[in-house]
Amino acid sequence: MRCARLALAVIGLLLAGGSACAQTYDPSYPVCMQIYGQVGYFDCRYGSFEQCRYLAVGRSATCVMNPYFPLKKPTRPRRSSPPPRPGS
């Protein structure tokens, strides 16, 4: 009886865990190579299209822009000094 409860608890814990999704694009690089085949995937580690195209020669692959690469780094808005008070 104790073994059955333990087995049921273990099965319940295994089923309760959700599936994990891998991130397709690495936001660190601007260009990705999309590789086609039985197991297609994106390889995002290229700094330019030329670099990606050079390594894609002879492969079933295409170079694409990484949609998650930030084109511009976010800047903080500048604070303007408040207007002077009257009578100061």
Solvent accessible surface area in square Angstrom, and as a share of the most:
residue,aa,sasa,rsa
1,M,173,0.77
2,R,208,0.76
3,C,106,0.63
4,A,65,0.50
5,R,159,0.58
6,L,115,0.57
7,A,51,0.40
8,L,129,0.64
9,A,54,0.42
10,V,71,0.41
11,I,94,0.48
12,G,37,0.36
13,L,134,0.67
14,L,134,0.67
15,L,145,0.72
16,A,83,0.64
17,G,54,0.52
18,G,77,0.74
19,S,112,0.72
20,A,104,0.81
21,C,128,0.77
22,A,97,0.75
23,Q,132,0.59
24,T,74,0.43
25,Y,41,0.15
26,D,55,0.29
27,P,57,0.36
28,S,72,0.47
29,Y,87,0.33
30,P,30,0.19
31,V,4,0.02
32,C,0,0.00
33,M,0,0.00
34,Q,50,0.22
35,I,18,0.09
36,Y,103,0.39
37,G,61,0.58
38,Q,194,0.86
39,V,120,0.69
40,G,48,0.46
41,Y,108,0.41
42,F,55,0.23
43,D,23,0.12
44,C,11,0.07
45,R,151,0.55
46,Y,7,0.03
47,G,48,0.46
48,S,42,0.27
49,F,55,0.23
50,E,122,0.55
51,Q,86,0.38
52,C,0,0.00
53,R,137,0.50
54,Y,170,0.65
55,L,83,0.42
56,A,13,0.10
57,V,120,0.69
58,G,86,0.82
59,R,116,0.42
60,S,70,0.45
61,A,24,0.19
62,T,58,0.34
63,C,20,0.12
64,V,44,0.25
65,M,99,0.44
66,N,6,0.03
67,P,92,0.58
68,Y,137,0.52
69,F,57,0.24
70,P,73,0.46
71,L,146,0.73
72,K,176,0.74
73,K,170,0.72
74,P,127,0.80
75,T,123,0.71
76,R,219,0.80
77,P,124,0.78
78,R,233,0.85
79,R,237,0.87
80,S,103,0.67
81,S,98,0.63
82,P,112,0.70
83,P,114,0.72
84,P,124,0.78
85,R,194,0.71
86,P,136,0.85
87,G,90,0.86
88,S,125,0.80
